[in-house]
């Protein structure tokens, strides 16, 4: 496996918190969620957490604060995991932005803003209700991507993104992204 600095990972978990986050990503709003439930078209959310690699041994992730973590726990996890990078990038511009954010707080207000957006459909809340320097994991990673490449995975701002939106975007644009590692399996258990 050829992990490079700046490679982005998304990973799954089965904890209560992860399942709550995945539930809120099943649809853009509660109204979409209800409609998709009625029409049996609900999307299955596969991932809940994101971060970047500084190298094969270390990652930068937003947990309760932005911190350096053990990268091998991601690569050796039995949980669903996907690592990707922008195609054609030989040296990522993302790591300096990630290193600058180490120690910054978790975005509790941003969680509230995103939940209000989910309940109302008004994106203003997920765009602007947040504390200075406070982000949730996927939005912290997408902020770094935006700082490095002015890229927002098809949304107006990086604050509107969820792990599910990013996953669907990279899967829909194989011409832009290279999947470095995955332990995804299909419905038959085949990777």
FENRAZI-V724033 format. One record per run of one state. SS is the DSSP state (H for helix, E for strand, L for the rest). FROM is the first residue (numbers start at 0). LEN is the number of residues. If there is no record, write none. Layout:
BEGIN
ss->SS from->FROM len->LEN
ss->SS from->FROM len->LEN
END
This chain:
BEGIN
ss->L from->0 len->7
ss->E from->7 len->4
ss->L from->11 len->4
ss->H from->15 len->9
ss->L from->24 len->5
ss->H from->29 len->10
ss->L from->39 len->9
ss->E from->48 len->7
ss->L from->55 len->2
ss->E from->57 len->5
ss->L from->62 len->2
ss->E from->64 len->6
ss->L from->70 len->1
ss->H from->71 len->4
ss->L from->75 len->5
ss->E from->80 len->6
ss->L from->86 len->8
ss->H from->94 len->6
ss->L from->100 len->4
ss->E from->104 len->2
ss->L from->106 len->1
ss->H from->107 len->13
ss->L from->120 len->3
ss->H from->123 len->5
ss->L from->128 len->6
ss->E from->134 len->1
ss->L from->135 len->1
ss->H from->136 len->13
ss->L from->149 len->8
ss->H from->157 len->3
ss->L from->160 len->2
ss->H from->162 len->10
ss->L from->172 len->4
ss->E from->176 len->6
ss->L from->182 len->9
END
